[in-house]
Amino acid sequence: MIKFFRKIRRKLLSENKFSKYLLYAIGEIVLVVIGILIALSINNWNSERIANEKMITYLKNIREDLTSDTLAFSSSIDYYKNILESKSRLLSLTQYQNISTDSLSYIIIPEYDYNAVNTSTFTKITNLGLSEISKNDSLSKKIYNYYTNYIQHFNAVINWEVECTRIEGNYWWYGQNEYEINVVNTFPKFQDESENRQNLIKLITSPKGRNYLTIEYYRKQAVLETYRGMKKFAIELIDEIEQELTVK
């Protein structure tokens, strides 16, 4: 093709047809420019297609991470609902004859549950320096909000729960001097069963003991609501991601 155009140029020059040659040369330049523009357009389309495919992959992976989050949150929600039910029942009682000593011991011991948010895909995206997860700006902002502000609040609440549980554990396990804890039955106890039970009830009904139990109860309610809020937002994001993937 190049040889063909070159022959035409030579023929026009040899025949002294300069004006025609000039028009031809301009036409050839225009064709070259058009060719370059077409090539650039194809290249841009290709790049956009690749970027779009990556976005789809990231959205699918984030959807999987969020799905695992909702399952973990559901587990923690059930855990805290059971704990709160036990604590509420204990705090509502004035008589304890229908509850065994072992059950009382189990209820007062502070525990917590922690399921970390799955940030693997979002961490990969941020490490790549990508500022856009989706062409849908609203969805992108919500995803960033979940993995930044929501997680920051979630971690703050969980850290509060862990620290307070540690302090409460120190009291129930080590700080009190009335009740002999029943960890295992390997070693003999210096308090008989009746005395041990009465001391445990005395500890539970003391102002300090009830304060610990009451504060723990209301804190765990806050933790439960935090897990519920995280699950609700994660489900909303999953729905919006699925809608976005359907459009694509």
Contacts in CASP RR format, 6 or more apart in sequence:
PFRMAT RR
TARGET T0000
AUTHOR 0000-0000-0000
METHOD contacts of the structure
MODEL  1
MIKFFRKIRRKLLSENKFSKYLLYAIGEIVLVVIGILIALSINNWNSERI
ANEKMITYLKNIREDLTSDTLAFSSSIDYYKNILESKSRLLSLTQYQNIS
TDSLSYIIIPEYDYNAVNTSTFTKITNLGLSEISKNDSLSKKIYNYYTNY
IQHFNAVINWEVECTRIEGNYWWYGQNEYEINVVNTFPKFQDESENRQNL
IKLITSPKGRNYLTIEYYRKQAVLETYRGMKKFAIELIDEIEQELTVK
5 28 0 8 1.000
8 24 0 8 1.000
9 21 0 8 1.000
9 24 0 8 1.000
9 25 0 8 1.000
12 18 0 8 1.000
12 20 0 8 1.000
12 21 0 8 1.000
12 24 0 8 1.000
13 21 0 8 1.000
52 135 0 8 1.000
52 248 0 8 1.000
55 132 0 8 1.000
55 133 0 8 1.000
55 134 0 8 1.000
55 135 0 8 1.000
56 245 0 8 1.000
56 248 0 8 1.000
58 121 0 8 1.000
58 125 0 8 1.000
58 130 0 8 1.000
58 133 0 8 1.000
59 133 0 8 1.000
59 134 0 8 1.000
59 241 0 8 1.000
59 244 0 8 1.000
59 245 0 8 1.000
60 245 0 8 1.000
61 120 0 8 1.000
61 121 0 8 1.000
62 121 0 8 1.000
62 122 0 8 1.000
62 133 0 8 1.000
62 143 0 8 1.000
62 237 0 8 1.000
62 241 0 8 1.000
63 238 0 8 1.000
63 241 0 8 1.000
63 242 0 8 1.000
63 245 0 8 1.000
64 121 0 8 1.000
65 118 0 8 1.000
65 119 0 8 1.000
65 120 0 8 1.000
65 121 0 8 1.000
65 122 0 8 1.000
66 118 0 8 1.000
66 146 0 8 1.000
66 234 0 8 1.000
66 235 0 8 1.000
66 237 0 8 1.000
66 238 0 8 1.000
66 241 0 8 1.000
67 238 0 8 1.000
68 118 0 8 1.000
69 115 0 8 1.000
69 117 0 8 1.000
69 118 0 8 1.000
69 230 0 8 1.000
69 231 0 8 1.000
69 234 0 8 1.000
70 231 0 8 1.000
70 234 0 8 1.000
70 235 0 8 1.000
70 238 0 8 1.000
72 115 0 8 1.000
72 116 0 8 1.000
72 118 0 8 1.000
73 115 0 8 1.000
73 227 0 8 1.000
73 228 0 8 1.000
73 230 0 8 1.000
73 231 0 8 1.000
73 234 0 8 1.000
74 231 0 8 1.000
75 113 0 8 1.000
75 115 0 8 1.000
76 113 0 8 1.000
76 114 0 8 1.000
76 115 0 8 1.000
76 227 0 8 1.000
77 224 0 8 1.000
77 227 0 8 1.000
77 228 0 8 1.000
77 231 0 8 1.000
79 113 0 8 1.000
80 113 0 8 1.000
80 220 0 8 1.000
80 223 0 8 1.000
80 224 0 8 1.000
80 227 0 8 1.000
81 224 0 8 1.000
83 111 0 8 1.000
83 220 0 8 1.000
84 217 0 8 1.000
84 220 0 8 1.000
84 221 0 8 1.000
84 224 0 8 1.000
86 107 0 8 1.000
87 107 0 8 1.000
87 213 0 8 1.000
87 216 0 8 1.000
87 217 0 8 1.000
87 220 0 8 1.000
88 217 0 8 1.000
89 107 0 8 1.000
90 99 0 8 1.000
90 104 0 8 1.000
90 107 0 8 1.000
90 108 0 8 1.000
90 204 0 8 1.000
90 213 0 8 1.000
91 210 0 8 1.000
91 213 0 8 1.000
91 214 0 8 1.000
91 217 0 8 1.000
93 99 0 8 1.000
96 104 0 8 1.000
96 201 0 8 1.000
96 204 0 8 1.000
101 182 0 8 1.000
101 193 0 8 1.000
101 196 0 8 1.000
101 197 0 8 1.000
101 200 0 8 1.000
102 182 0 8 1.000
104 197 0 8 1.000
104 200 0 8 1.000
104 201 0 8 1.000
104 204 0 8 1.000
105 181 0 8 1.000
105 182 0 8 1.000
105 200 0 8 1.000
108 172 0 8 1.000
108 200 0 8 1.000
108 203 0 8 1.000
108 204 0 8 1.000
108 213 0 8 1.000
109 169 0 8 1.000
109 172 0 8 1.000
109 173 0 8 1.000
110 164 0 8 1.000
110 165 0 8 1.000
110 168 0 8 1.000
110 169 0 8 1.000
110 172 0 8 1.000
110 216 0 8 1.000
111 165 0 8 1.000
112 158 0 8 1.000
112 161 0 8 1.000
112 162 0 8 1.000
112 165 0 8 1.000
112 223 0 8 1.000
114 158 0 8 1.000
114 161 0 8 1.000
114 162 0 8 1.000
117 147 0 8 1.000
117 151 0 8 1.000
117 154 0 8 1.000
117 230 0 8 1.000
119 147 0 8 1.000
119 151 0 8 1.000
122 143 0 8 1.000
122 147 0 8 1.000
125 133 0 8 1.000
132 140 0 8 1.000
133 139 0 8 1.000
133 140 0 8 1.000
133 143 0 8 1.000
133 144 0 8 1.000
134 140 0 8 1.000
134 143 0 8 1.000
134 244 0 8 1.000
136 240 0 8 1.000
136 244 0 8 1.000
139 237 0 8 1.000
139 240 0 8 1.000
139 241 0 8 1.000
139 244 0 8 1.000
142 236 0 8 1.000
142 237 0 8 1.000
142 240 0 8 1.000
143 237 0 8 1.000
146 233 0 8 1.000
146 234 0 8 1.000
146 237 0 8 1.000
150 230 0 8 1.000
150 233 0 8 1.000
153 226 0 8 1.000
154 226 0 8 1.000
154 230 0 8 1.000
157 222 0 8 1.000
157 223 0 8 1.000
157 226 0 8 1.000
158 223 0 8 1.000
158 226 0 8 1.000
160 219 0 8 1.000
161 219 0 8 1.000
161 220 0 8 1.000
161 223 0 8 1.000
164 215 0 8 1.000
164 216 0 8 1.000
164 219 0 8 1.000
165 216 0 8 1.000
168 212 0 8 1.000
168 216 0 8 1.000
171 208 0 8 1.000
171 209 0 8 1.000
171 212 0 8 1.000
172 212 0 8 1.000
173 181 0 8 1.000
176 203 0 8 1.000
178 199 0 8 1.000
178 200 0 8 1.000
178 202 0 8 1.000
178 203 0 8 1.000
179 196 0 8 1.000
179 199 0 8 1.000
179 200 0 8 1.000
179 203 0 8 1.000
180 189 0 8 1.000
180 190 0 8 1.000
180 191 0 8 1.000
180 196 0 8 1.000
180 199 0 8 1.000
182 189 0 8 1.000
182 196 0 8 1.000
189 196 0 8 1.000
191 199 0 8 1.000
203 209 0 8 1.000
204 210 0 8 1.000
204 213 0 8 1.000
END
